Amino acid sequence: MSANVIVLALTTLALAAGPAAAQRLRVSMDPGWRFTPGDPAGAERPGFDDHKWRRLDLPHDWSIEGTPREDAPAGGRGGYFPTGTGWYRKAFRLPAGSQGQKSRLEFDGVYMNSDVWINGVHLGRRPFGYIGFSYDITPHLVPGVNVVAVRVDNSLQPNSRWYTGSGIYRHVWLTRVNPLHVGHCRADAQPPPLKLRRRIVRWLRRPVQHEYIDEPAQVRREQKYSQQEQVRGEQLHRNVIKEIKRHHVQQNSAANQRPQRRRPPEKEQQRRNNFGQPGEGSVALRRPHKAPQHSHRRKLAVRLRHAVQRVCRELQRKYFHQSIRQQRKSQRIPHHQPQPGVRRAVMRPTVIQHGPCR
């Protein structure tokens, strides 16, 4: 089904561009031109008398035909060759079967500052010498003989760092196309219908099946498992913190409620005889103060350390299988199909250590 869709799309594009490409006709306009140096007045008119002009074929360069002179305006960069202004004219008839078609006059290169006329109508000016250009002459053509006139002005010197020549130094073409055609120097085509385009897009965006396992399904399972493990880990962390706080509060409340130890009366009397009554001034024989040793605080610290170690071990067990799956995924080894002839090595997960677990 997908192959038929692609073939149909390509066929549609070929049919859309085929008639325009098949009816494009390009005729060379190089032979049969007349040339004269200088700038005669009225040379753009169709009835201008040019029978005394020189007859030649393009491409043409009148500078290289001249004699080098030391005082040439182009100087040493232009090889001391002459430049100036020149005119070209050509009379032609349209080929048979041109009615209903569009015609363009294409120049591959004219050096420089060219003006073009067709039957006395000025088509345009090209102020450069290295880029091709074209004009649509369809509205200005007449039945029978048509006359093209080109004025080339290379008198502004020096205008280059090397020899450029002067004149129509490349080919000239007459291109005929149908009214529905691909534009000049463009590649336009009619796209396929919207329904067909949607089918092509869906086919191009289809999921690619993995060679070993269903990769999209495996990715979804991994994402789901990782999300569940993250939620469980966060819940476990909150429970551990809550249990530690509760245990700490219970130990503090038990320590505060523990009754104070009283000295026997004989020891109290001995202390008063040696150190005086409570609240009296300092006595020389007073013993240095020694902080009481609270054994319950040490026990609480030990219990908290053991609780944190248990939590760390539980987290390591929880994330053990997840690390193995990540390593298998990176190695692209399916779970259900081990490679034949290869002994599966024991993969050790990365151990997560927190504080007292070290």
URSUL-V874304 format. One record per pair of residues at least 12 apart in sequence whose C-alpha atoms are under 10 Angstrom apart, sorted by the first residue. I is the first residue (numbers start at 1). GAP is how many residues later the second one is. D is the distance in Angstrom with one decimal. If there is no record, write none. Layout:
((I/GAP/D) (I/GAP/D))
This chain:
((1/202/9.5) (2/197/8.6) (2/198/7.9) (2/200/9.6) (2/201/6.4) (2/202/9.1) (3/197/9.9) (3/200/9.4) (5/191/7.6) (5/192/9.4) (5/194/7.4) (5/195/6.7) (5/198/8.7) (6/190/9.4) (6/191/10.0) (6/193/9.4) (6/194/7.0) (6/197/9.1) (8/184/9.3) (8/188/8.7) (9/182/8.9) (9/183/6.5) (9/184/9.2) (9/187/7.4) (9/188/8.1) (9/190/10.0) (9/191/8.1) (10/182/9.0) (11/181/9.6) (12/177/10.0) (12/178/8.5) (12/179/8.1) (12/180/6.3) (12/181/9.2) (13/176/7.0) (13/177/6.8) (13/178/6.8) (13/179/7.0) (14/175/8.9) (14/176/9.6) (15/174/9.7) (15/175/9.2) (16/164/10.0) (16/165/9.7) (16/172/9.7) (16/173/6.4) (16/174/5.8) (16/175/8.2) (16/176/9.0) (17/163/9.5) (17/164/7.8) (17/165/7.6) (17/170/9.3) (17/171/8.1) (17/172/5.9) (17/173/7.5) (18/163/9.4) (18/164/10.0) (18/171/9.7) (19/158/10.0) (19/159/8.6) (19/161/8.4) (19/162/7.8) (19/163/9.9) (20/157/7.1) (20/158/6.5) (20/159/8.5) (20/160/6.3) (20/161/4.4) (20/162/6.4) (20/163/9.7) (20/169/9.9) (21/156/8.4) (21/157/9.2) (21/159/9.9) (21/160/7.2) (21/161/7.4) (22/155/9.1) (22/156/9.6) (22/159/9.6) (23/78/9.4) (23/153/7.9) (23/154/5.9) (23/155/6.4) (23/157/9.8) (23/158/8.5) (24/77/9.7) (24/78/9.8) (24/151/7.1) (24/152/5.8) (24/153/4.7) (24/154/7.2) (24/157/8.1) (24/158/9.2) (25/73/10.0) (25/78/9.5) (25/148/10.0) (25/149/8.2) (25/150/5.6) (25/151/5.1) (25/152/6.5) (25/153/9.6) (26/77/9.6) (26/78/9.4) (26/79/9.9) (26/80/9.7) (26/147/6.4) (26/148/5.7) (26/149/4.4) (26/150/6.4) (26/151/8.8) (27/68/9.1) (27/78/9.8) (27/145/8.8) (27/146/5.7) (27/147/5.1) (27/148/6.2) (27/149/8.2) (28/30/10.0) (28/78/9.7) (28/143/7.6) (28/144/6.3) (28/145/4.7) (28/146/6.3) (28/147/8.7) (29/28/8.9) (29/29/8.2) (29/61/8.8) (29/63/8.8) (29/76/8.9) (29/77/9.2) (29/78/9.6) (29/142/7.5) (29/143/5.2) (29/144/5.2) (29/145/6.4) (29/146/9.9) (30/26/8.9) (30/27/5.5) (30/28/4.7) (30/29/7.0) (30/30/9.6) (30/60/9.5) (30/138/9.8) (30/140/8.9) (30/141/6.1) (30/142/5.8) (30/143/7.6) (30/144/9.9) (31/24/9.2) (31/25/7.0) (31/26/4.4) (31/27/6.3) (31/28/9.2) (31/59/8.9) (31/140/9.9) (31/141/9.5) (32/23/6.7) (32/24/6.2) (32/25/5.8) (32/26/8.4) (32/57/8.9) (32/58/6.5) (32/59/8.0) (32/60/8.8) (33/20/9.4) (33/21/8.3) (33/22/5.8) (33/23/5.4) (33/24/5.9) (33/25/7.5) (33/55/6.6) (33/56/5.7) (33/57/4.8) (33/58/7.9) (33/59/9.9) (33/115/9.4) (33/116/9.6) (34/16/7.4) (34/17/8.2) (34/18/8.9) (34/19/5.7) (34/20/5.3) (34/21/4.4) (34/22/6.0) (34/23/8.3) (34/24/9.9) (34/53/8.1) (34/54/5.5) (34/55/5.2) (34/56/6.4) (34/57/9.3) (34/115/9.5) (35/15/8.6) (35/17/9.3) (35/18/5.5) (35/19/5.1) (35/20/6.4) (35/21/7.2) (35/22/9.6) (35/25/9.5) (35/27/9.4) (35/51/7.2) (35/52/5.6) (35/53/4.7) (35/54/6.7) (35/55/9.2) (35/114/9.9) (35/115/9.5) (35/116/9.9) (35/132/9.6) (36/14/8.8) (36/16/8.8) (36/17/5.5) (36/18/6.3) (36/19/9.1) (36/26/9.4) (36/49/9.0) (36/50/5.8) (36/51/5.5) (36/52/6.9) (36/53/9.1) (37/16/9.1) (37/17/9.5) (37/25/8.2) (37/46/9.5) (37/47/7.8) (37/48/6.1) (37/49/4.2) (37/50/6.4) (37/51/9.0) (37/114/9.9) (37/115/9.5) (37/130/9.9) (38/46/7.2) (38/47/5.2) (38/48/5.1) (38/49/7.3) (38/113/9.7) (38/114/9.7) (38/115/9.4) (39/45/9.1) (39/46/6.2) (39/47/6.3) (39/48/7.0) (39/112/8.2) (39/113/9.3) (39/114/9.1) (40/45/9.8) (40/46/8.9) (40/47/8.2) (42/78/9.6) (43/44/7.7) (43/45/9.0) (43/46/8.3) (43/74/9.8) (43/77/9.2) (43/106/7.3) (43/107/9.0) (43/108/8.7) (44/43/9.0) (44/44/9.4) (44/45/8.3) (44/71/9.6) (44/72/8.4) (44/73/6.2) (44/74/8.1) (44/75/7.9) (44/76/5.7) (44/77/8.3) (44/78/8.5) (44/103/8.8) (44/104/8.0) (44/105/5.5) (44/106/7.7) (44/107/8.3) (45/72/8.4) (45/73/8.8) (45/74/6.8) (45/75/4.8) (45/76/8.6) (45/102/8.4) (45/103/9.2) (45/104/8.1) (46/43/9.3) (46/44/9.8) (46/45/8.8) (46/71/9.3) (46/72/8.1) (46/73/5.4) (46/74/5.9) (46/75/9.6) (46/99/9.5) (46/100/7.9) (46/101/5.8) (46/102/8.0) (46/103/8.4) (47/72/9.0) (47/73/9.1) (47/100/8.9) (48/41/9.8) (48/99/10.0) (50/38/9.7) (50/39/8.0) (50/40/9.8) (53/34/9.5) (53/35/9.1) (53/36/9.2) (54/34/9.5) (55/33/9.6) (55/34/9.6) (55/35/9.7) (56/32/9.7) (57/114/9.7) (58/109/9.4) (58/110/6.9) (58/111/7.1) (58/112/6.9) (58/113/6.4) (58/114/7.8) (59/49/9.9) (59/50/9.2) (59/51/9.5) (59/108/8.3) (59/109/5.9) (59/110/4.6) (59/111/4.8) (59/112/5.8) (59/113/8.4) (60/50/9.6) (60/105/9.1) (60/106/8.1) (60/107/6.1) (60/108/5.6) (60/109/5.0) (60/110/7.5) (60/111/9.3) (61/22/9.8) (61/49/9.7) (61/50/9.0) (61/103/9.3) (61/104/5.8) (61/105/5.2) (61/106/5.1) (61/107/6.8) (61/108/5.8) (61/109/9.4) (62/19/9.4) (62/20/8.2) (62/21/7.8) (62/22/9.6) (62/23/9.8) (62/24/8.5) (62/103/7.2) (62/104/5.8) (62/105/6.4) (62/106/9.2) (62/107/9.3) (63/15/9.3) (63/16/9.6) (63/17/9.5) (63/18/5.7) (63/19/5.3) (63/20/5.7) (63/21/8.7) (63/91/9.9) (63/100/9.6) (63/101/8.8) (63/102/5.4) (63/103/5.5) (63/104/8.1) (64/15/9.1) (64/16/9.9) (64/17/6.6) (64/18/8.0) (64/19/9.3) (64/99/9.6) (64/100/9.7) (64/101/6.7) (64/102/8.2) (65/16/8.5) (65/17/8.8) (65/100/9.8) (66/14/9.6) (66/15/6.3) (66/16/6.1) (66/17/8.8) (67/13/8.3) (67/14/6.3) (67/15/7.2) (68/12/4.9) (68/13/4.5) (68/14/6.8) (69/12/6.5) (69/13/7.7) (72/85/9.2) (72/86/9.7) (73/82/8.2) (73/83/8.4) (73/84/5.6) (73/85/6.5) (73/86/9.9) (74/80/9.8) (74/81/9.0) (74/82/8.8) (74/83/5.4) (74/84/4.9) (74/85/7.7) (74/86/8.4) (74/87/9.6) (74/88/9.4) (74/89/8.6) (74/90/9.8) (75/82/8.4) (75/83/7.1) (75/86/10.0) (75/87/10.0) (75/88/9.8) (76/82/9.6) (76/85/9.1) (76/86/8.5) (76/87/8.8) (77/81/7.9) (77/82/9.2) (77/83/7.1) (77/84/5.5) (77/85/4.9) (77/86/6.1) (77/87/9.2) (78/79/9.1) (78/80/7.8) (78/81/9.0) (78/82/7.6) (78/83/7.6) (78/84/5.7) (78/85/4.3) (78/86/6.9) (78/87/7.9) (79/83/7.9) (79/84/6.2) (79/85/9.4) (79/86/9.6) (80/83/9.1) (81/82/8.8) (81/84/8.5) (81/85/9.9) (82/72/9.7) (82/73/9.3) (82/83/9.0) (82/84/8.9) (83/70/8.6) (83/71/5.9) (83/72/6.0) (83/73/8.7) (83/74/8.2) (83/75/9.9) (83/81/9.8) (83/82/7.7) (83/83/6.4) (83/84/9.3) (84/68/8.5) (84/69/6.3) (84/70/5.1) (84/71/4.0) (84/72/7.7) (84/73/8.8) (84/82/8.1) (84/83/9.9) (85/27/9.5) (85/28/9.8) (85/29/9.9) (85/66/7.5) (85/67/5.7) (85/68/4.5) (85/69/5.8) (85/70/6.1) (85/71/9.7) (85/81/8.4) (85/82/8.7) (86/28/9.8) (86/64/8.5) (86/65/6.0) (86/66/5.3) (86/67/6.7) (86/68/8.4) (86/69/9.7) (86/80/8.5) (86/81/7.2) (86/82/9.9) (87/27/9.6) (87/28/9.7) (87/62/7.3) (87/63/5.7) (87/64/4.6) (87/65/6.2) (87/66/8.9) (87/80/8.5) (87/81/9.9) (88/28/9.5) (88/60/8.1) (88/61/5.7) (88/62/5.0) (88/63/6.5) (88/64/8.1) (88/79/8.6) (88/80/8.5) (89/27/9.8) (89/28/9.4) (89/29/9.8) (89/58/7.0) (89/59/5.6) (89/60/4.4) (89/61/6.3) (89/62/8.9) (90/28/9.8) (90/56/8.3) (90/57/5.7) (90/58/5.2) (90/59/6.6) (90/60/8.9) (91/27/9.8) (91/28/9.5) (91/53/10.0) (91/54/6.3) (91/55/5.5) (91/56/4.4) (91/57/6.4) (91/58/8.9) (92/52/8.3) (92/53/5.6) (92/54/5.4) (92/55/6.5) (92/56/8.2) (93/48/9.6) (93/49/9.2) (93/50/8.0) (93/51/5.8) (93/52/5.0) (93/53/6.1) (93/54/8.9) (94/47/8.8) (94/48/9.1) (94/49/8.0) (94/50/7.4) (94/51/7.9) (94/52/8.1) (94/80/9.4) (94/82/9.7) (95/81/9.5) (98/78/7.4) (98/79/8.9) (98/80/9.3) (99/44/9.9) (99/77/10.0) (99/79/9.7) (100/38/9.7) (100/76/10.0) (100/77/9.2) (100/78/7.3) (100/79/7.5) (101/37/8.1) (101/74/9.9) (101/75/6.3) (101/76/5.6) (101/77/4.8) (101/78/6.0) (101/79/9.3) (102/34/7.8) (102/35/8.0) (102/36/5.5) (102/37/8.8) (102/73/8.1) (102/74/5.6) (102/75/5.3) (102/76/6.1) (102/77/6.3) (102/78/9.5) (102/79/9.4) (103/32/8.7) (103/33/6.2) (103/34/5.9) (103/35/5.2) (103/36/9.0) (103/37/10.0) (103/38/8.9) (103/71/6.8) (103/72/5.6) (103/73/4.6) (103/74/6.7) (103/75/9.0) (103/76/9.9) (104/30/6.6) (104/31/5.6) (104/32/4.5) (104/33/5.6) (104/34/7.1) (104/69/8.1) (104/70/5.8) (104/71/5.2) (104/72/6.7) (104/73/8.6) (104/80/9.0) (105/13/9.7) (105/28/8.6) (105/29/5.4) (105/30/5.3) (105/31/6.5) (105/32/6.7) (105/33/9.5) (105/43/9.6) (105/67/7.4) (105/68/5.9) (105/69/4.9) (105/70/6.6) (105/71/9.2) (106/26/7.5) (106/27/6.0) (106/28/4.1) (106/29/6.6) (106/30/8.9) (106/65/8.4) (106/66/5.7) (106/67/5.0) (106/68/6.3) (106/69/7.5) (106/78/9.9) (107/24/8.9) (107/25/5.6) (107/26/5.5) (107/27/5.9) (107/28/8.8) (107/61/8.2) (107/62/9.6) (107/63/7.3) (107/64/6.4) (107/65/4.7) (107/66/6.6) (107/67/9.2) (108/21/9.8) (108/22/8.6) (108/23/7.1) (108/24/4.2) (108/25/6.6) (108/26/8.4) (108/60/8.5) (108/61/8.3) (108/62/5.4) (108/63/5.5) (108/64/6.2) (108/65/8.3) (109/19/9.2) (109/20/6.4) (109/21/5.9) (109/22/6.0) (109/23/5.0) (109/24/7.6) (109/58/8.8) (109/59/6.3) (109/60/6.1) (109/61/5.0) (109/62/7.2) (109/63/8.3) (110/16/8.6) (110/17/9.8) (110/18/8.0) (110/19/5.3) (110/20/7.1) (110/21/8.1) (110/22/7.8) (110/23/9.2) (110/40/9.6) (110/41/9.9) (110/42/7.5) (110/43/9.8) (110/55/9.6) (110/56/7.7) (110/57/5.8) (110/58/4.4) (110/59/5.9) (110/60/6.9) (110/61/9.3) (110/62/9.7) (111/15/9.5) (111/16/9.1) (111/17/7.0) (111/18/4.1) (111/19/7.0) (111/20/9.4) (111/41/7.0) (111/42/7.8) (111/43/6.9) (111/53/7.5) (111/54/7.0) (111/55/5.3) (111/56/5.4) (111/57/6.5) (111/58/7.1) (111/59/9.5) (112/13/10.0) (112/14/7.7) (112/15/6.7) (112/16/5.5) (112/17/4.4) (112/18/8.1) (112/39/9.3) (112/40/5.9) (112/41/5.9) (112/42/5.6) (112/43/9.2) (112/44/9.8) (112/52/9.3) (112/53/9.1) (112/54/7.0) (112/55/7.2) (112/56/8.5) (112/57/9.9) (113/12/6.8) (113/13/5.4) (113/14/4.2) (113/15/5.5) (113/16/6.8) (113/38/8.2) (113/39/6.0) (113/40/5.4) (113/41/7.0) (113/42/9.6) (113/43/9.9) (113/54/9.9) (114/12/5.2) (114/13/6.6) (114/14/7.9) (114/15/8.3) (114/36/6.7) (114/37/5.5) (114/38/4.6) (114/39/6.4) (114/40/9.0) (114/53/8.9) (114/54/9.1) (115/12/8.8) (115/34/8.2) (115/35/5.6) (115/36/5.2) (115/37/6.8) (115/38/8.7) (116/19/8.9) (116/32/7.3) (116/33/5.8) (116/34/4.6) (116/35/6.6) (116/36/9.0) (117/20/9.6) (117/23/9.8) (117/30/8.1) (117/31/5.8) (117/32/5.1) (117/33/6.4) (117/34/8.7) (118/17/9.9) (118/19/7.3) (118/22/6.9) (118/23/7.7) (118/24/10.0) (118/28/7.2) (118/29/5.8) (118/30/4.7) (118/31/6.5) (118/32/9.0) (119/18/9.8) (119/21/7.1) (119/22/7.4) (119/23/8.2) (119/26/9.2) (119/27/6.1) (119/28/5.2) (119/29/6.5) (119/30/8.2) (120/20/9.1) (120/26/9.7) (120/27/8.0) (120/28/8.2) (120/29/8.1) (121/16/9.6) (121/19/7.3) (121/27/9.4) (121/28/9.7) (122/18/10.0) (122/27/9.3) (122/28/9.8) (123/12/6.7) (123/13/8.3) (123/14/8.0) (123/17/9.4) (125/25/9.9) (125/26/9.4) (125/27/9.9) (126/26/9.7) (127/26/9.5) (129/23/9.9) (129/25/9.5) (129/35/8.8) (129/36/9.9) (129/37/9.2) (129/38/9.4) (129/39/9.4) (129/40/9.6) (130/34/9.5) (130/39/9.9) (132/38/9.1) (132/39/9.7) (132/40/9.7) (134/38/9.4) (134/39/9.1) (134/40/9.5) (134/41/9.8) (134/50/8.7) (135/39/10.0) (136/39/9.6) (137/37/9.6) (138/38/9.5) (150/17/9.5) (150/18/9.0) (151/16/8.9) (151/17/9.8) (152/14/7.8) (152/15/6.2) (152/16/8.0) (153/13/8.3) (153/14/8.4) (154/12/6.5) (154/13/8.3) (211/123/9.8) (212/120/8.5) (212/121/8.0) (212/122/6.2) (212/123/9.5) (212/124/9.3) (212/125/8.0) (213/119/9.4) (213/120/9.1) (213/121/6.5) (213/122/8.7) (213/123/8.9) (213/124/9.3) (214/120/9.8) (215/114/10.0) (218/111/9.4) (219/110/9.5) (222/100/8.6) (222/103/8.4) (222/104/8.9) (222/107/9.8) (225/97/8.3) (226/93/9.5) (226/96/7.7) (229/86/10.0) (229/89/7.8) (229/90/7.9) (229/93/8.8) (230/89/9.9) (232/83/9.8) (232/86/9.2) (233/81/9.9) (233/82/7.4) (233/85/8.5) (233/86/9.4) (236/75/8.3) (236/78/9.5) (236/79/8.7) (237/74/8.4) (237/78/9.6) (240/67/8.2) (240/68/8.0) (240/71/7.5) (241/67/9.7) (243/61/9.8) (243/64/9.2) (244/59/9.5) (244/60/7.0) (244/63/8.2) (244/64/9.1) (247/53/8.5) (247/56/9.4) (247/57/8.7) (248/49/9.9) (248/52/7.7) (248/53/9.7) (248/56/9.0) (251/45/8.0) (251/46/8.4) (251/48/9.9) (251/49/7.5) (252/44/9.5) (252/45/9.2) (252/48/9.9) (254/42/9.7) (255/39/9.5) (255/41/8.0) (255/42/9.4) (271/15/9.9) (274/12/8.1) (274/13/9.9) (275/12/8.5) (304/52/9.6) (305/50/9.4) (305/51/6.3) (305/52/8.5) (306/50/8.5) (306/51/9.1) (307/49/9.8) (308/46/8.6) (308/47/8.6) (308/48/7.0) (308/49/7.4) (309/44/9.5) (309/45/8.7) (309/46/9.0) (309/47/6.6) (309/48/5.4) (309/49/9.0) (310/47/8.8) (311/43/9.8) (311/46/9.3) (312/39/9.7) (312/40/7.8) (312/41/7.0) (312/42/7.1) (312/43/9.5) (312/44/9.0) (312/45/6.7) (313/38/9.6) (313/39/9.2) (313/40/9.1) (313/44/8.3) (315/36/9.6) (315/37/8.2) (315/38/9.6) (316/33/8.9) (316/34/8.8) (316/35/6.6) (316/36/6.6) (316/37/8.7) (317/34/9.7) (319/30/8.3) (319/31/9.1) (319/32/9.0) (319/33/9.0) (320/28/8.4) (320/29/6.0) (320/30/8.1) (320/31/8.5) (321/27/10.0) (321/28/8.1) (322/27/8.6) (323/24/8.9) (323/25/8.3) (323/26/5.4) (323/27/7.1) (323/28/9.6) (324/22/9.5) (324/23/6.6) (324/24/7.5) (324/25/6.3) (324/26/9.3) (325/22/9.9) (325/24/9.7) (326/23/9.5) (327/20/7.9) (327/21/9.5) (327/22/8.6) (328/19/9.1))
